């Protein structure tokens, strides 16, 4: 019996996903076949006029979408304005590697998007660190895979594989992207569900804009289950989001007061805030078949529970039984 339990609890390597049952995409010799659509030809002409040099147009091997590989004047390329801040350490590391090898081998993803009153003609949603490293090294041009569909620039979270995002970076990118998209059309949050990834990131993004040290990780699991995409146009939905962010930050002030009270009692732990949030979480032990709670319901219940929490009744062993580091 003990042997069976040991085998069941053993932690071996995770099994790889099974391969697809059938082949998909395009064979190598077919990637250049066919005539590129008019939009691709127009993009090719625009790159030439910008002073760039198109090497080839081809269809990517999975979905068959047309792409352009080109050398672009580096001064015309900038990162999308709503992505995370540059990591100096990561950029310096890339500078050193490129300089040591004497080669730039990893093209950046680019879309053509002219910026008014600016020399910028291209945005990169995936390649900012490589771009800045090349600029620092004094490069005159940079190789890019130019995607004809400019909307690709808004799919930064799905595209960016350069360096793993933490919660704060993801949320800030989403809210900056949200503010940009709100000026373009009357689409709703649901329209951009893929770009935003989670409704919770929108609300947390506004909190981080207000307070860069906001403890979003303590609330993220709760928001993922209660904060939903709004069906309003982005411009009007943004006001609702600001209200939600204020409610969450007001709750956090109460939580912080309880955390300080626990510290005054002599309780010390890096997880005190997570402990308090877990104690007032109305979703934690909610039956799976129960109707889901809305954002407003969750915030109201958490606020009431936080205000009523009696820290004098909390013991050291209560804290010891709780566990888990905050997601941040």
N, C-alpha and C positions, 0 to 999 in steps of 0.2 A: 504493500500500500504506500509506504514511504517513498519507494522508488518511483511509483506512478506520479505522486505529487511533485517529486523533484523534477521529473521530466516535463510536467505541465508548466512548472514555474520557471524552467530554465530559459535564459534569454539568449537565443541564438541569433544569427544574422537574419534580417527581415527578407522575406521572399520577394523576388522581383516580380513586377507585374507581367502577366503573360503578354506575349507578342500579339499584335492584331492578327485576326484569322485570315486576312487577305491583304494583298499589296495595295498601297494607296499612292497617290501623287503621280509624278511625272518621271519618266526615265531620263538619264543624263543626256542622251542624244536629242531629246525632245524639248529641252529647256529653251532653246533658241528658235524653235519652230513657230510659225505663225506670224501674223502681222500685229505689231503693237497697236493698241487703241490710240485714238486721236489725242487723248489727255497725256499719254506718255510721250508722244512726239512733241507736243507743246511744251512739256516739261524739259525735254531734251534741248529744244531751241532756247528756252529760258536760261538753262544752265550755261549754254554757250555764250549768250548775251551777257551773263553775269561775270564772264571771264573764267568760267570753269571748263573742264574737259571731260566729256562723256566717253567712257571706255566701252561700255556695252549696255544693252537692255536685254533682260531675260525674264523668264518666269521662275519664281521660287518653286522648289521641288515638291512642296506639300499641297498647297492650295492652288497653285498655278497662277498666282497674282503677278502682274508685271512689276519689275523693279528696275532701277537705273543705278549702275555703279559709276561714280564720277569723282574726279578731283575737284575740290571746291576752294576758292580763295578763303583762307582761314579767317580773315577779318570780317567776312560776311556771315559767319556761323556763330550762333549763341545758343545757350541752353534754353529750354522752355522756361518761361518766367515763373512757373508755379511748382518747380521741383525743389527738392531738399537743398540745403546749403552745401557748398563744397567742403569736402574733408581735406584739409591741408596735408595731413599725413598721407592719405591715399594718393593725392595728386603728386606729392613729392616722390613717393615710391615709384609711381609710373614714370615720372621724369627720369629717375635714375635708371630704370630698366630700359627705357627707350634709348637713352643716351649710351648706355653700356653696349646694347646690341647694335646700335646704329641703324635701327629699323623700326618702322611703324607698321605693325602687322594686323591690327585689329580695327577694321573700319567702324565708324560710328553710324548710327541710324539717324537719318535726316529727313525732314519734310521742308518743302519750299513754302515760306510764309513771310512775305514782305512786311516789315515794320515801318509804319509811317514816321517820317522825319528821322530815319536811322539808316545806317549802312547794312543793317541785318537783312539778309535774304533767306536765311535758312535757320531752322530750329532743330536742335537735337534733344529728343526725350530720353535717349539712352546713349551716353557718351561724353557727358560733361567733364568728367575727370580726365579722360583721354584728350579731350579738346583743350582743356586748360594746361595740361602737361605739354602739349605740342606748342601752344602759344608761348609758354614760358621758355621753351627751348628755341624759340625764334623761327618755327616752321612757317613757310609761305603758303602752304596748302595742306589739306587734309582729305583723306579718302573717305567717302561716305556711301552708304547704300541709301539712295534717295527713294522714298516711298511716295508715289503719286497722290495718295489719299491724305490730304492735310490733317484729317480728323485723327490720324494715327498718333499725332502729337499729344492727344488727350488720353491715350492709353498707356500712360507712363508707368503705372504700377505693374501692369502686365508685362511691359517691355523691359523694364530696367533690371538687368541682371548683373550690373557692375559691382554692386556692393549691397548686402542685405539691408533692408529698411527696418528701423525700429518703429514702434508705434507712433512716436511723436513725429518722425519724418513722414510717415505715411499719411497721418492726419493733416499735417501742414500742406503737403502736396495736394491732397484732395480739396481742401478749402480754398487754396489759391487757384486751383483749376476751376472750382465751382464759381468763384467770383469772376473769372474770365469768361466762362460759358454763359453766365447770367446776363452778360451784355450782348450776346450774339442773337439769341432767339427766345421764343416762348416755350421751349421744351421743359418737361418736368424732370424731377430727379430720377424717376423710373426710366426715362429715356437714356440716361447716362449711368445706369446701374453698373455696367461693366467697367466704365472709367472710374467710378467712385468706389467700387468694390464693396463697401459696407456703408449703410446709412450712419452707423455709429461714428465713422471716421469724420463725417461732416461736422457733427456736433462737437466732437473732441477737437477738431481742427480750430474751431472758433475759440474753444477754451485755451488752446495752446497759443493762439494769437494774442489773447488777453494776458496769459501768464505762461511764459515759456517753461516754467518748472512745475506746471500742473501735473498732478499724479494720475494721468489718464489710465495707466495700467490697472489701477485698483477698481475702476468702474467699467472698463472695456468689456469684460465678460457679461456684465449685466446689460449694458447698452446693446450688445449684439443680439440679445434676445428680446429687447423691448423697443428699440429705436428703429423705425421703418422708413423706407423712402416715401416722400410726400408726393402727392399727385398734382400739387400746385406748380405753376411756372416757377422757374428758378428764382427770378427776381423777388416774387412775393414769398416764396418758400424760405428765402434767406432770412426774412424777418422772424418767421416761426423758429428757424434754427437758432437765431440769436437769443430768442426767449428760452429755448431749451438749454442753451449753453449757460445762460445766467442762472437758471434753476439748478443746474448741475454744480456750478461754482458756488452758489449759495449753500447747497447741501455740503459741499466740501469744506466750507468754513466751519460748519457745525461739527463735521467729522474731525477736523483738525483740533477743535476745542476739546473734544472727548479724548483725542490722542494725547494732548498736552496734560489733561487731567490724569490720565493713566500714568504718564511719565512722572507726574508730581507724586503719585502713590509709590513710585519706585519700580514700576514695571518698565523694563527696557527690552526692546526687540526691534530689529529693522522692519518687522512685519506688523507693527502696531496698527498702521492705517488699514492694511488689508484685513486685520482681525476685526476692527470696528466695522468696516464695510460689510464683511461677511455676516456679522451679527445683525445687521439691519437689512440684509438682502432679502426681499420678499419672494424671490424666485428660487432661492437655494433649495428649499424643501417642498416646493410646490408640486403637487401631483402631475404626472405627465399628461393625464387626460383632462386636466383643468383648462379652462379657457385662458388664452394668453393675456397677460396684462399689457396695457398700453404704456407708452413712455410716461405720460402724465400720472397714471395710476402708480407706477413704480416709484417715481420721484416723490409723490405725495406720501406713500407708505414709508419710504426710506427716511424722509425728512421727519415725519412724526416719530418714527422709531429712534432716530438719532437724538431728537430733543428729549425723549423720555428715558434714554439710556442712563442707568444709575451706575456710574463707574465704581462706587463703593462696594457693589456686590460682585465685581469682577475680581477673580483670584488669579494668582500666578499659574495654577494648574489649568485654568481655562485657556490662558494664552498658550501654554505648552501643548495642549491638545489640538489647537488650530495649527494650520500649516500652510505653506505655499508662499513662494516669493511673488511679489507683484509682477505683472507681465512686462513692465518696463525694465 
